[in-house]
C-alpha cells in the first residue's frame, strides 16, 4: 500500500518542530559549544550518503551541498580548535546547519526530513538555532569594525591578510547581509549584499535567490539610510534585469517624488526662504562613550603604547615575598603598569591543570551574565558574549591548589573569595569596558565580604589574533599568554573604587580564548591590606599620562 504523502509530510513536520523546540540556542557564545556541531555535521554527511546511495535519481543540488559538507568537515577535523577559532568558518558551519539545510529540505522534501529524523535519534547531535546564525553574523560585523578588516578580504577567508578559511560563497554573503538587515544594521547589510552580488556574478551557481533579490536589498538599504538618489539608481538597475518587478515599479515614483521634495527644500534654504540662517556646521564633539569606544578599539588592535615615562620604569623579576612558599618556588612577575599596579604572573598554570579546569567546566557551561546595577540580579547582556561555569575548591584538589596559589601570589586572604569562574569566549567573543567592583549605586556582592578588592585573571590559551585585555583609562593592552595570570587591585586603600581600572575583553579574531577568574573581596583583608584615609570622589580618575600611537615612535 502506498503511504499518503500529505500524512507523511505532516508527521515529518511535527518531528522537525520537536527538534527545534528542544534545541538550546546561544551556541555562538562559546567556541567549546560550537565544537559539538561537528558531530551533527558528521551525522548529516553519513545520512546524506545513505540517502543518495539508495535513490535512483541523482539530485545535483543535494550533491553540491554534500560535497561542501564533506570538504569542510575534513578541513575541520584536521585541527578543530583552529578551524572553529576562525569566525568565518564558525559562521558558515552554523549557516550550513540552519538556512542551507532548510534550502535542501525545500528541494528534496521527504529526503531531508528523513535525514533530520534519523539524526534526531542520536543523543550527541545538536542543531544550531537561528539565534546562533544571528549571533555569528553580528560577531563578524563586530570583528570587522573593531579590527578594521577589509570586507573583500574577509569574504575571501582572510583575516588581516592571512588566509585561514575557505572563501565565503555568494550564498554565505547573502545570508549574512540578510541577517544583518533583519537586525536593522543596514550599513553592514548593504556592504555584504555588494559582496554577494559580486560573487553571484562570478560563481554562476544555482541558488535559492537571484541577483534581483540582492539588488532589491541594496536599493532599499540605501533608501532606509536616507540616500534616495542611490536607492533610485539601484532600483533602475534592478528593473533592467526584471522589468516587471512589482515592488521596484511601485518604488520608482515614490523615490522620484522624495528627491524632488528634497531638492526644493535645498533651493529654498539657499535662497533663505526657510527663515533659517546658513551657517557652517561644526563637526559634533565625540561623546564620552564614543571616545572610550575609539580608545578601546585602538587598544584591541595594539595600535597604542603606554608613554615612555611609564614603560621605561617597568621591570621583570622573581617574586619571593608575600608567602614563605615563594622562597622555594619564586614566581616570574612582569610589571605591566605602575599606578595602578597591573602585573602579569608567568607560568602559574600548568597544561594539566588547564585541561582539568576545561573538562570540569564544559558540562556546566551557561551563557555568561552580568550584575544588573538596579536589581543586583545576574542577567545576560549583548555586550558580554561568552559562556561560563563556576568551580568550587571542594570539588577538586586542582581547584583548591589554584586558590592556594592565588593566596601565595597576591598575599591576600581567600576567606571571602568567589568560586573560580571559567570562561570560554564565543565567535567574536568579547566583554565591553566595565569595572569589576560595584559602585555605590549598585546593589551587588551583598552575599560576599564587601566589594571586590582584587582580580586575578588566568589565561588558559594563547589567542592567534585579538582577545586582549585592555585598560581604557591606562591605554594598556595585555595579550593572552597561556599559563599566565594578570593581577590588579580594584579598590583604593580607603575602600573606594579605583576608576582607572576600567577594562574590557577584546573580540577574539582568530582562535579560542579560555580564561578563569578569581575575585577577592574585602573581608579578611583588614590586617593584610589596612585602610587609610585616601578618598576618591565617585567617578573621578587620577591624572594618568595618555597613551601614544605606535606610528608616532
MOCOR-V158804 format. One record per residue. RES is the residue in one letter. PSI is psi in degrees with one decimal (none if undefined). NEAR is the number of other ideal C-beta (glycine too) atoms within 8 Angstrom. Layout:
RES | PSI | NEAR
RES | PSI | NEAR
This chain:
X | 130.8 | 2
X | 126.8 | 3
X | 152.0 | 6
X | 116.1 | 6
X | -34.6 | 7
X | -40.1 | 6
X | -42.4 | 8
X | -44.0 | 10
X | -41.2 | 11
X | -42.7 | 8
X | -44.9 | 8
X | -39.5 | 13
X | -39.8 | 9
X | -42.4 | 8
X | -42.6 | 12
X | -41.2 | 10
X | -41.2 | 8
X | -36.0 | 9
X | -51.4 | 11
X | -24.0 | 9
X | -37.0 | 6
X | -18.8 | 6
X | 130.6 | 10
X | 123.5 | 7
X | -160.2 | 8
X | 23.1 | 11
X | -29.0 | 15
X | -11.7 | 15
X | -1.0 | 13
X | 127.7 | 13
X | -36.2 | 17
X | -34.5 | 11
X | -35.4 | 13
X | -25.8 | 15
X | -33.8 | 9
X | -23.7 | 10
X | -23.2 | 13
X | -30.5 | 13
X | -40.9 | 11
X | -42.8 | 13
X | -47.3 | 15
X | -39.3 | 9
X | -40.3 | 12
X | -41.4 | 13
X | -49.7 | 12
X | -44.5 | 8
X | -34.0 | 12
X | -39.4 | 13
X | -48.2 | 9
X | -44.0 | 8
X | -46.8 | 11
X | -40.2 | 12
X | -26.7 | 6
X | 7.9 | 5
X | 139.8 | 9
X | -36.3 | 2
X | 124.7 | 4
X | 128.7 | 6
X | 109.7 | 11
X | -44.1 | 6
X | -43.2 | 10
X | -43.3 | 13
X | -35.3 | 10
X | -43.7 | 9
X | -42.8 | 12
X | -44.9 | 12
X | -39.6 | 8
X | -45.5 | 9
X | -46.3 | 13
X | -47.4 | 9
X | -45.7 | 9
X | -34.0 | 14
X | -40.5 | 12
X | -42.7 | 8
X | -41.3 | 9
X | -42.8 | 14
X | -17.8 | 7
X | -33.0 | 6
X | 83.4 | 6
X | -49.6 | 9
X | -43.2 | 9
X | -34.5 | 10
X | -50.9 | 12
X | -18.9 | 15
X | -10.0 | 11
X | 118.8 | 12
X | -28.2 | 14
X | -46.0 | 13
X | -42.4 | 14
X | -42.7 | 15
X | -47.0 | 16
X | -30.5 | 13
X | -47.7 | 15
X | -40.2 | 16
X | -42.3 | 14
X | -28.9 | 13
X | 6.2 | 13
X | -89.1 | 14
X | -37.5 | 8
X | -41.0 | 11
X | -34.6 | 12
X | -36.3 | 8
X | -37.1 | 9
X | -41.6 | 12
X | -41.1 | 11
X | -33.2 | 7
X | -36.3 | 10
X | 78.0 | 10
X | -65.3 | 9
X | -37.0 | 10
X | -49.7 | 11
X | -35.6 | 12
X | -37.4 | 14
X | -44.2 | 11
X | -47.0 | 12
X | -36.2 | 14
X | -30.7 | 10
X | -48.7 | 9
X | -25.4 | 12
X | -17.5 | 10
X | -9.0 | 5
X | 123.5 | 8
X | -18.9 | 3
X | 14.4 | 6
X | 137.1 | 10
X | 140.5 | 11
X | 133.2 | 10
X | 157.0 | 13
X | 170.4 | 12
X | -26.8 | 6
X | -35.7 | 9
X | -38.4 | 14
X | -43.4 | 16
X | -44.4 | 11
X | -40.2 | 14
X | -38.8 | 15
X | -44.2 | 14
X | -32.5 | 12
X | -43.6 | 18
X | -40.4 | 15
X | -41.1 | 11
X | -42.4 | 11
X | -42.2 | 14
X | -44.1 | 12
X | -41.3 | 8
X | -44.2 | 12
X | 11.0 | 13
X | 49.2 | 6
X | 142.2 | 10
X | 126.4 | 6
X | -41.8 | 11
X | -40.3 | 7
X | -40.7 | 10
X | -42.0 | 14
X | -21.5 | 12
X | 8.9 | 9
X | 17.3 | 11
X | 139.0 | 11
X | 113.4 | 13
X | 42.7 | 8
X | -5.9 | 5
X | 129.0 | 6
X | 118.6 | 6
X | -18.2 | 11
X | 171.1 | 10
X | 140.5 | 9
X | 146.4 | 7
X | 148.1 | 14
X | 172.2 | 9
X | -37.7 | 13
X | -41.6 | 11
X | -47.5 | 12
X | -39.4 | 15
X | -45.1 | 16
X | -38.5 | 12
X | -45.6 | 13
X | -37.9 | 17
X | -41.1 | 10
X | -44.5 | 11
X | -34.1 | 15
X | -43.9 | 12
X | -27.8 | 7
X | 8.5 | 9
X | 21.6 | 5
X | 75.5 | 10
X | -32.2 | 11
X | -51.1 | 8
X | -31.9 | 11
X | -44.0 | 14
X | -41.2 | 14
X | -44.3 | 10
X | -28.9 | 14
X | -34.1 | 15
X | -43.2 | 10
X | -40.1 | 14
X | -41.2 | 14
X | -43.5 | 13
X | -46.1 | 8
X | -33.3 | 13
X | -43.3 | 12
X | -30.1 | 8
X | -41.7 | 7
X | -37.4 | 8
X | 47.4 | 4
X | 151.1 | 7
X | 120.9 | 3
X | 162.2 | 9
X | 7.3 | 4
X | 167.3 | 7
X | 175.8 | 6
X | -25.9 | 9
X | -42.3 | 10
X | -42.6 | 9
X | -45.6 | 14
X | -34.9 | 14
X | -42.1 | 12
X | -44.7 | 14
X | -48.2 | 13
X | -41.3 | 18
X | -30.7 | 10
X | -35.1 | 14
X | -44.5 | 13
X | -45.4 | 12
X | -25.3 | 7
X | 7.3 | 9
X | 7.3 | 5
X | 80.5 | 8
X | -33.8 | 12
X | -44.5 | 7
X | -34.7 | 9
X | -42.6 | 14
X | -43.6 | 13
X | -46.7 | 9
X | -28.6 | 12
X | -38.0 | 14
X | -36.6 | 9
X | -39.7 | 10
X | -42.5 | 14
X | -23.4 | 12
X | -31.0 | 6
X | -40.5 | 8
X | 85.7 | 8
X | -19.4 | 5
X | 13.7 | 5
X | 112.6 | 11
X | -44.6 | 6
X | -39.7 | 7
X | -43.7 | 13
X | -40.4 | 9
X | -28.5 | 8
X | -28.0 | 13
X | -57.0 | 12
X | -33.0 | 7
X | -44.1 | 8
X | -42.7 | 13
X | -40.3 | 9
X | -42.7 | 8
X | -40.7 | 9
X | -42.9 | 11
X | -43.9 | 8
X | -40.6 | 8
X | -41.5 | 9
X | -37.4 | 8
X | -44.5 | 8
X | -39.9 | 9
X | -43.0 | 8
X | -42.2 | 8
X | -39.5 | 9
X | -38.7 | 11
X | -32.8 | 7
X | -2.9 | 6
X | 17.6 | 9
X | -10.1 | 6
X | -10.1 | 7
X | 6.4 | 4
X | 135.3 | 6
X | 142.1 | 4
X | 119.0 | 6
X | 153.2 | 4
X | 132.2 | 3
X | 119.0 | 4
X | 139.1 | 4
X | 136.4 | 4
X | 141.6 | 4
X | 148.0 | 4
X | 141.3 | 6
X | 169.5 | 6
X | -41.0 | 5
X | -43.2 | 6
X | -39.1 | 8
X | -44.8 | 9
X | -39.7 | 10
X | -42.5 | 8
X | -44.4 | 9
X | -43.9 | 12
X | -46.9 | 14
X | -38.9 | 10
X | -40.0 | 10
X | -37.7 | 18
X | -36.3 | 14
X | -10.6 | 9
X | 26.7 | 9
X | -5.7 | 8
X | 148.5 | 13
X | 148.7 | 10
X | 150.0 | 11
X | 156.0 | 11
X | -32.0 | 5
X | -19.1 | 7
X | -49.3 | 11
X | -31.3 | 9
X | -15.6 | 6
X | 0.3 | 7
X | 142.4 | 10
X | 165.7 | 5
X | 144.5 | 6
X | 171.5 | 6
X | 129.2 | 7
X | 125.5 | 12
X | -6.4 | 6
X | -166.7 | 6
X | -39.0 | 8
X | 139.3 | 8
X | -30.2 | 5
X | -31.6 | 7
X | -16.6 | 13
X | -24.9 | 6
X | -40.0 | 5
X | 77.4 | 5
X | 153.7 | 8
X | 138.3 | 13
X | 125.5 | 11
X | 128.5 | 12
X | 120.2 | 9
X | 126.7 | 11
X | -27.4 | 10
X | 157.4 | 13
X | -48.6 | 7
X | 98.3 | 5
X | 152.4 | 10
X | 124.1 | 9
X | 120.9 | 14
X | 157.9 | 11
X | 115.9 | 13
X | 123.0 | 14
X | 148.3 | 11
X | 48.1 | 8
X | 1.3 | 11
X | 131.7 | 12
X | 162.9 | 6
X | -39.6 | 6
X | -42.0 | 6
X | -40.7 | 11
X | -45.1 | 14
X | -37.0 | 8
X | -45.6 | 10
X | -44.8 | 16
X | -46.4 | 12
X | -37.1 | 7
X | -33.6 | 14
X | -31.4 | 13
X | -47.8 | 9
X | -18.0 | 5
X | 16.2 | 8
X | 135.9 | 12
X | 159.3 | 8
X | 129.5 | 7
X | 143.1 | 13
X | 167.9 | 10
X | 162.8 | 11
X | 123.1 | 10
X | 120.8 | 9
X | -23.0 | 9
X | -44.7 | 5
X | -21.4 | 5
X | -3.0 | 10
X | 156.1 | 6
X | 124.9 | 6
X | 151.7 | 7
X | 156.3 | 7
X | 143.3 | 7
X | -19.9 | 4
X | 3.6 | 8
X | 102.2 | 12
X | 99.0 | 16
X | 172.9 | 14
X | 148.6 | 15
X | 162.4 | 13
X | 158.3 | 12
X | 133.4 | 10
X | 133.0 | 12
X | 151.3 | 8
X | -34.6 | 9
X | -12.2 | 4
X | -28.0 | 7
X | 142.0 | 9
X | -31.1 | 5
X | -46.0 | 9
X | -41.5 | 14
X | -38.7 | 10
X | -36.9 | 9
X | -39.1 | 14
X | -41.0 | 13
X | -36.3 | 9
X | -38.9 | 9
X | -40.8 | 14
X | -44.0 | 12
X | -43.5 | 12
X | -43.5 | 14
X | -21.4 | 11
X | 16.5 | 9
X | 159.6 | 12
X | 145.4 | 11
X | 9.0 | 11
X | -39.0 | 7
X | 19.9 | 12
X | 150.8 | 11
X | 164.9 | 11
X | 161.8 | 7
X | 120.1 | 15
X | 123.7 | 12
X | 132.8 | 16
X | 133.1 | 12
X | 121.0 | 17
X | 143.4 | 16
X | -159.7 | 16
X | 115.9 | 15
X | 26.4 | 14
X | 140.7 | 16
X | 170.5 | 14
X | 111.7 | 10
X | 167.1 | 8
X | 134.4 | 8
X | 170.9 | 9
X | 148.4 | 9
X | -23.8 | 9
X | 161.0 | 11
X | 131.8 | 10
X | 170.3 | 9
X | -36.7 | 4
X | -4.2 | 4
X | 137.8 | 9
X | 82.2 | 8
X | 159.5 | 8
X | 24.7 | 10
X | -26.0 | 6
X | -6.7 | 3
X | 172.5 | 10
X | 73.9 | 8
X | -170.5 | 10
X | 168.6 | 12
X | 108.8 | 14
X | -30.1 | 13
X | 156.1 | 13
X | 132.9 | 13
X | 118.4 | 14
X | 106.3 | 11
X | 134.9 | 13
X | 122.0 | 14
X | 5.5 | 13
X | 151.4 | 11
X | 154.8 | 8
X | 123.7 | 13
X | -46.1 | 8
X | 136.9 | 11
X | -166.9 | 14
X | 15.5 | 14
X | 155.3 | 13
X | 120.7 | 13
X | 142.8 | 13
X | 106.0 | 15
X | -28.0 | 13
X | -30.0 | 10
X | -21.4 | 12
X | 33.4 | 14
X | 132.8 | 12
X | 125.6 | 10
X | 111.2 | 12
X | 143.2 | 9
X | 135.3 | 14
X | 115.1 | 9
X | 130.2 | 10
X | -7.5 | 12
X | 169.0 | 14
X | 130.7 | 12
X | 145.2 | 15
X | 136.4 | 13
X | 156.3 | 11
X | 134.4 | 9
X | -15.6 | 14
X | 149.3 | 15
X | 167.6 | 10
X | -22.9 | 9
X | -10.7 | 11
X | -6.2 | 9
X | 147.3 | 9
X | 139.2 | 13
X | 104.6 | 12
X | -7.8 | 11
X | -9.0 | 11
X | 13.1 | 15
X | 129.9 | 11
X | 171.2 | 11
X | 158.4 | 13
X | 117.4 | 13
X | 153.9 | 14
X | 142.5 | 14
X | 116.2 | 19
X | -42.7 | 14
X | 121.2 | 12
X | -179.7 | 15
X | 122.9 | 13
X | 118.9 | 14
X | 131.3 | 13
X | 163.6 | 13
X | 145.1 | 12
X | 145.3 | 12
X | 114.4 | 14
X | 128.1 | 12
X | 141.5 | 17
X | 171.0 | 16
X | -33.5 | 11
X | 128.2 | 10
X | -4.2 | 11
X | 3.9 | 12
X | -40.6 | 7
X | -20.2 | 4
X | -37.5 | 9
X | 73.8 | 8
X | 148.9 | 7
X | 159.6 | 8
X | -174.0 | 6
X | 7.8 | 5
X | 130.3 | 8
X | 138.5 | 7
X | 123.7 | 12
X | 143.3 | 5
X | 125.6 | 6
X | -4.2 | 5
X | 131.5 | 7
X | 135.0 | 8
X | 158.0 | 7
X | 121.6 | 3
X | 134.5 | 9
X | 135.4 | 7
X | 144.8 | 6
X | 161.8 | 13
X | 144.6 | 9
X | 142.9 | 9
X | -28.7 | 9
X | -18.1 | 5
X | -10.1 | 5
X | none | 5
